Amino acid sequence: MRRRSFVRGLTVTTAATGLGLTAGHGQAAAGPGHAAAGAGAQGQAARDTLPPAAWRDVPVPAGEPAALLSAIAAAGPDLAWAVGEEARSGSVSGRPLARTWDGSAWRPTDVSHLAFAGSLRNVAAAPAALAGAAGAVAAWAVGYDRAGADHLLAWDGTTWREHDFPGRGESGTELWAVTVAPDGTVRVSGTRDGASRVLRSDDAAGTRWSWSPPLPTEDGSAPSLWNVHVDRAGATWVSGGVLVARYDDRSWHVLPELLGLRLSVTDLLPVAPDDIWLTGHDYGAGGPPGKPPGVVLRHYDGTAWTDVDAPFSVGSLGAIAADAAGRPAVIAGWDFWDGTSAHYLRWDGTAWTSERGPAATEGVTPVMSALAPIPGTAGFWSAGTTAQSPFPPAQARIERYG
């Protein structure tokens, strides 16, 4: 069954989940090996003494509400892409939405020629070193069609165009997320012939494609692989459900199962096989109407997963991004207790510390679900939406650091 989500797995609607108050902020974050922090006055004091924000709100052309951006990627300071959907109503997808940064402003990207109802799920940029290389595609995206087909899209310099791949248009073939390796080859996490797999291109032009062997699962299930990344050694990492796995173009290695009662993994950062970061949220064991999720931040050291303290404990962490050297840098989050601005986490080498986004206007709750480094700078893009619920008048939102 296809899973439909709002903001990469976080459905925070008062109608569906009935948000309520259950816990407070935690203490300042500590490194791997520390348990989640407590709540109460210490959390409030931490919130009141946060460092000045370096993030700013960047205008983005409005879409038809409800509008949201689910992914963002950058080729450099003068070129970036954001994708998502508009005209969404609760669990019913609307139409694909795309925006392009030209170095001075975000511009609408006409994708009406795609002619399908649904959403653009994910986007990835090719390495800056490949810019201008013959045949190389600058960026890739994947989309979901409400009619049941999934789409692989390539950037043609002006807009997004359909790109062929094995299994295109066939029942049971799904594309969930896309990334580009340092050598320009493309990896897409998906489902094919009843199994979770990775679709790989042989070159930067997407000339030839092949599917990996099935991802092995104990119960034979095919989890939706919402996240795909390539580490600096060229191995592909995926996550879906409570599973994280690595594919090295020869075989699969599945990490220890993630523990959680109603866990949603929003993003993954594979620094090295023994240095993996994971973000998300967990609703826990039932609870009263209105119960919000708890923040999930975990680290894998090559042997086991460990819960890591976050500066706040109720809400969600939506995305994690690395710096130019591939080290953990920034996490984007939604703080249930203070939704007046996005709550970012910054890695200082030993701990995650708080960093707030710009204050939003009245009635706006920034829920940022995507991050992307800006090549050639120390900056980052962040993308999401302006409300907790996928109903009008929610609009697309973009923030920038640096």
N, C-alpha and C positions, 0 to 999 in steps of 0.2 A: 504493500500500500504506500502510495506516495505521501510523504510528509510535507505539509505546507506550513511554513513558519513566517513569523514577523520578526524582523531584526535578528536573523540568524539564530532562530531557536527560542528567543525570548518573547513569549506572548504575555504581555502584562496588561490585561484588560480587566476592568472592574466587573464586566459581565461574566467573563470566563473564569477568572480566578479570584475576584473579590479581594483586592489588596487590603491588607490590614497591618497593624503594628505588632511585631513579635520580638524584636531585638534591636540593640543599638549598635553604635560604631565600635570598632575594635581599637587596639592600641596601634602605635606605629609599627610598620611592617618589619619583619625580621627575615633572614635568609632561610634557605632550605633546612628542614629539621625542626622548625618551630610550629607548634599547633596554632590554630586560629585564635585570635585575640578575643577578649571579652567585650562587654557592652557598658553603657552607662556614662557617668560623668567624665571618665577619661576620654571616651570617644568624642564627647561634646567639646572638651577642651582642645583636643587635637584638631577638630574642625574649625575652631575659632582662631587657631594660630597657624593656618595653612600659609605657605609662602605665596608671594604675589604670582598671579597667573601670567604666563607668557603666551597663552593661546588667544586667538582672536577669531571672531565670527567673520566669515567671508561670504558675501552675498552669492546666492545661487538662484538661477531662474526657477520660478515656481512651476510645479506641475499641478495636475488636477488632483485635489485632495481625495483620499488620503495618499500622500506621496512619501516615499522613503528611499534612501540610498543604502544598498546592502554591501557595496564594495567600492574600493577606490584604489587607483594605481597611478604611478608617475614615472615618466621617462626622464624627467629632469625638471629644472625650475620653470621651463616654458611650455611643458606639455604634460597633461595628466587627464585621467578619465575617471568618471564616477558613473555607476550603473545601479538600477533598482527598478522600481515600478511606481505607477501613479494610478489613480482611480481605484484603489483597493478599498474593499469594504469587509472588515473583520477577517474571516478566513478565506474570503473569495478574492483571488488575484485580479488585478486590473490590467494595465497595459505596460509594456516595457518603457523604461525611462532612462535616458542617457544624457550626460553633461560632459563637456570638454573644457579644460583649462588651456588658454592660449598664451599664458605668461602675464596677462593683465586682468583677466576676468574669466569666470565660468560662463560658458555659452550653451544654449540648447543644442542638442544633436538630434537631427530629424531621423527617427527610426521607423517612420510609418510604413516604409517599404518592406519591413519585416513581416507585417500583416499577420501577427498572431496576438492573441490575448494571453497574458501571463506576466512573466517578470524576467529581468536579467539578474542572475544570481551572483555572478562573480566576474572579476576582471583581473588581468595580470599584464604587466609591461615587460617587454624584452629588455635585457641588460643594455645599459647605455653604450657599451663597447660595440654593440651590433648596429647602432643607429646608422642608417644609410647603407648598410651592407646589402648587396644585390640579393633580391628575393626575400629578405628577412621581413617578417611581419612585426610591426612596432608593438602591437597589443592584441590580446585575445580575450574573449568573453564567452560565457555560457549562459543560456537562457532556458526557461521552462515555458512550454506552451500548454495552456489549459486544455487543449484538445488531446493531449497525451504525448506529444513529441517534444524532444529536447533539441537544443540548437547550439552549434559551435559557430562563433562569429569571429571574424578577423577585421582589424582596422585597416581601411584602405587609404587613409590620409585625410578623409573627410567624414566618413560615417562607418557604421558596422555593416558587414556583409556576411551572408551565409557561407560557411566553409564545409566541404564534404569531410566525412569521417566514416569508418566502417561501423555499420549498424544504424546509420542515420535513417530516421523515419520508421525504424522497426520497433514493434511492440516490445516492451521490457528493456529497452536501451535508454539509460538515464545519465545525464551529465550533471555533476553537483558543484565542482569547483575546479579552477584552473590555476596553474602557476608556470613560470618559465625558468628553466635551469640556467646556470651561468653560461653554458655553451649555446643557449638559444633554443634548445629542444623544449617542447611543450609537454606538460603532464596534466591530464584531466582525470579527476576521480569520478567514478561512475559505476553503473550497473549494466551487466551484459550477460545474457543467457542465464539469468537467475542467480548471478554471483556478483559480489563487489569486486571491482578491478580498477586498474589504472590504464588509461589510454595514453600512448606515448608517440610523439612525432620523431622521425629520424633526422629532421633538420629544422632550421629556423623558419623555413617557408611553409612548413606543414605539408610537404609533398607526399610523404608516406606515413601511415599510422599503423600501430599495432596495439592490441589489448594484452595486458598482462595475464598470467594464470590467475585463477580465482583466489581471492584472499581467504585463507582457511579460518573457519569459525567452528567452535566445538559443537554447536547445535545445527550447523548447516545454514544458518540465516545469512542474509545479505544486507548488512547495515548500510544506511545511506551515508556515504563518506563526505560529510559537509566541509571538511578541511583537507587541503593538499598543499604540501610544501616540499621543496628540495633543499637538502642541506649542502654545506660547502664541499662535501665529498661527492655530491651528485646523486645520493640516495633519495628516494621519494618517501615522504612520510604522510600518512593519512590518519584521520580519526572519524569515528562514526559510532553512535550509541555509547557504550562503555569500553570501546576498543580503540587502541592506538597501535599502529603497525608501520614497519619500514619495508620497502621493496627496493632491492639493490640491482634491479634489472635481471636478476637470476632467480631469486627466491624471496619469500616473505619471512619476516621475523615479527611475531606478535608480542607486544609488551604485556606485563601483568595487567589483568582486568582492573578498570577503574571502579572504585567503590562509590555508591550513591544510590539513593532510593528513586529519585526522579531527577537525575543528573542530565544537564545539557552542556556539551562542550562547544564553546563558541569559536575558539582559535587555538593554534598550536605553534610553538616556535622551537624547531629542532636545531639547537646550537651544535650539538655533537651527540653521538649515540648515548653518552652518559650525562647529557646536559639538555633536558627537554623541559620546556615550560608549557603550561596548559591553563586556559582561562575558561570560565563558564559560570553556571549557577545551578543550584539544586533546591527544589521545593521541599525536600525531606518527606517525612511520613505524614501525609494528609494535613489536617489542621483546620481551623475555623475558616469560614468565608472571609476573603480578604487577606489571607496569609501571603506575604511576599516571599520571593526566593532568597536564599542565602548565597553570598559570594563564594565562588570556587576559584582557587589559585593553587596549582600544584606543580611540583618539580620532580623529575625522574633523574636519578643519579646513576643509572646503569643497572640497578638492582631492584629498586622499589619506588613507588610514588609516595611523596610526602606532602601534607597540607602545609601551605606557607601563609603566614600572617598577611593580611591586607589592611590598609588604613581604615577601611570600613567593611562591615560584614553583612549588611542587608542590601540586596540589589543584584547587580550582575556585572561581570567583566566581559566586555563585548569583543575585544580584539587585542592582540599583542604584536608589536613590531620591533625589529632589530635595528641597530645602528649600521653604519657603513662597514664595520668589521664583523658583522654578524652576531654581535653580542646583544643580550636583551636590553631594551631601551625604554619603551613606553607601553603602557596598557591603557585602553579607554574603558571607562566604566559608567554605570548608572547607579547613583546613590539614592536608595529609597528614602532615606531620612532627609536628604537635602537635594532635591531635583532641580534647583534653580540654575545650576550649571553642571556641565559634565565633570565627572571626577576622574582625573587621569592619575596614573601611578608612574613614577619615574624611578628607574633603577640606578642606584648610586654606587654600585659595585658590591655592596653587601646587603642592601635592604631596598624595599619598595617604599617610596615616600609619596605623599600627597601633592597633587598639583591640580588646581581647578581651572576649568575653562572659563570663557567670558560669561558674565551674568546674562541670562536670557530675559526677554521681555515678559511681562505678565501673561500667564496662561501657557507659556512655553516650557516644556520639560525636555531638554536635550537628551536623547537616547542615542549614543554614538556606537555604531556596531562595526566600524571598519577603520583601519589605520594603514598608512603607507608612508615609508620614508621618501623624501624628495632627493633624488640623486644629485650629487654636486653641492649639497648644502647639509646643514645639521638639522634641517626642518622636517616636519611631518604634516601630512594631511590626515584629517579625521572626518568621517562621514556618518550620517544616520538620519534621524527624523526628529520632529519637534514635539512628539507626544508619546505617552506610554501605550496608547491604544491605536490599532490600525484602522481608525475611522476618521472621516473629515472632522476638523480642518487640518489634520496632520500634514506637514510639509517637509520637503527635503532640507537637510541642514549640513553645512560644511564648516569646519573650523581648521585653523592652521597654526602651527607652532613654528616660529622662526621666519 
